């Protein structure tokens, strides 16, 4: 087994000390495992994708515009009721 070291802030360490019964090493291992699982699922999803970065940005821009229009309508309705 390999050891890994990382730094955390004093503030975070003080908060962790409050729960000394917790096995923080196990928590860290579990967090890394879950994060890796998410990355692996993402890799599988995009492995056969033909979506380019440009395509993704265009989709993101379209979503932002549609969300803004929804918010505009909501604000207009609020103003009309006032």
C-alpha positions as a LaTeX table, in Angstrom:
\begin{tabular}{lrrr}
\hline
Residue & $x$ (\AA) & $y$ (\AA) & $z$ (\AA) \\
\hline
Unk1 & 0.00 & 0.00 & 0.00 \\
Unk2 & 1.17 & 3.52 & $-0.81$ \\
Unk3 & 1.08 & 6.45 & 1.60 \\
Unk4 & $-0.14$ & 9.84 & 0.50 \\
Unk5 & 0.29 & 13.11 & 2.37 \\
Unk6 & $-1.59$ & 16.38 & 1.96 \\
Unk7 & $-1.99$ & 19.58 & 3.91 \\
Unk8 & $-5.16$ & 20.98 & 5.41 \\
Unk9 & $-5.81$ & 24.31 & 7.06 \\
Unk10 & $-5.54$ & 24.77 & 10.81 \\
Unk11 & $-9.22$ & 25.73 & 10.85 \\
Unk12 & $-10.20$ & 22.45 & 9.19 \\
Unk13 & $-7.99$ & 20.48 & 11.57 \\
Unk14 & $-9.62$ & 22.14 & 14.58 \\
Unk15 & $-13.05$ & 21.22 & 13.25 \\
Unk16 & $-11.94$ & 17.62 & 12.70 \\
Unk17 & $-10.61$ & 17.37 & 16.27 \\
Unk18 & $-14.14$ & 17.99 & 17.51 \\
Unk19 & $-15.02$ & 14.56 & 16.08 \\
Unk20 & $-12.02$ & 12.55 & 17.25 \\
Unk21 & $-14.01$ & 9.30 & 17.08 \\
Unk22 & $-14.11$ & 9.60 & 13.28 \\
Unk23 & $-11.54$ & 7.65 & 11.28 \\
Unk24 & $-10.53$ & 10.55 & 9.01 \\
Unk25 & $-8.20$ & 8.36 & 6.98 \\
Unk26 & $-11.16$ & 6.17 & 6.05 \\
Unk27 & $-13.22$ & 9.26 & 5.19 \\
Unk28 & $-10.45$ & 10.53 & 2.90 \\
Unk29 & $-10.08$ & 7.14 & 1.20 \\
Unk30 & $-13.83$ & 6.95 & 0.67 \\
Unk31 & $-13.92$ & 10.46 & $-0.81$ \\
Unk32 & $-11.12$ & 9.63 & $-3.23$ \\
Unk33 & $-12.84$ & 6.39 & $-4.26$ \\
Unk34 & $-16.17$ & 8.15 & $-4.89$ \\
Unk35 & $-14.48$ & 10.90 & $-6.87$ \\
Unk36 & $-12.63$ & 8.34 & $-9.00$ \\
Unk37 & $-15.89$ & 6.49 & $-9.66$ \\
Unk38 & $-17.47$ & 9.71 & $-10.93$ \\
Unk39 & $-14.48$ & 10.37 & $-13.18$ \\
Unk40 & $-14.61$ & 6.83 & $-14.55$ \\
Unk41 & $-18.34$ & 7.11 & $-15.32$ \\
Unk42 & $-17.66$ & 10.42 & $-17.07$ \\
Unk43 & $-14.86$ & 8.82 & $-19.09$ \\
Unk44 & $-17.21$ & 6.04 & $-20.20$ \\
Unk45 & $-19.91$ & 8.52 & $-21.17$ \\
Unk46 & $-17.63$ & 10.68 & $-23.28$ \\
Unk47 & $-15.42$ & 7.96 & $-24.74$ \\
Unk48 & $-17.63$ & 7.56 & $-27.82$ \\
Unk49 & $-18.84$ & 11.15 & $-27.95$ \\
Unk50 & $-18.19$ & 13.35 & $-30.97$ \\
Unk51 & $-19.10$ & 16.48 & $-29.00$ \\
Unk52 & $-16.36$ & 19.08 & $-29.29$ \\
Unk53 & $-15.42$ & 21.79 & $-26.82$ \\
Unk54 & $-16.99$ & 24.30 & $-29.21$ \\
Unk55 & $-20.24$ & 22.28 & $-29.26$ \\
Unk56 & $-20.32$ & 22.13 & $-25.46$ \\
Unk57 & $-19.78$ & 25.90 & $-25.18$ \\
Unk58 & $-22.59$ & 26.53 & $-27.68$ \\
Unk59 & $-24.95$ & 24.31 & $-25.71$ \\
Unk60 & $-23.93$ & 26.08 & $-22.49$ \\
Unk61 & $-24.57$ & 29.50 & $-24.07$ \\
Unk62 & $-28.00$ & 28.36 & $-25.31$ \\
Unk63 & $-28.94$ & 27.13 & $-21.84$ \\
Unk64 & $-27.81$ & 30.41 & $-20.25$ \\
Unk65 & $-29.90$ & 32.43 & $-22.71$ \\
Unk66 & $-33.01$ & 30.32 & $-22.10$ \\
Unk67 & $-32.56$ & 30.53 & $-18.33$ \\
Unk68 & $-32.17$ & 34.31 & $-18.55$ \\
Unk69 & $-35.42$ & 34.54 & $-20.57$ \\
Unk70 & $-37.21$ & 32.53 & $-17.87$ \\
Unk71 & $-35.89$ & 34.88 & $-15.18$ \\
Unk72 & $-36.91$ & 37.92 & $-17.22$ \\
Unk73 & $-40.47$ & 36.61 & $-17.51$ \\
Unk74 & $-40.54$ & 35.87 & $-13.79$ \\
Unk75 & $-39.34$ & 39.38 & $-12.95$ \\
Unk76 & $-41.87$ & 40.92 & $-15.34$ \\
Unk77 & $-44.67$ & 38.99 & $-13.63$ \\
Unk78 & $-43.53$ & 40.17 & $-10.22$ \\
Unk79 & $-43.43$ & 43.78 & $-11.41$ \\
Unk80 & $-46.92$ & 43.51 & $-12.90$ \\
Unk81 & $-48.32$ & 42.24 & $-9.57$ \\
Unk82 & $-46.72$ & 45.08 & $-7.59$ \\
\hline
\end{tabular}
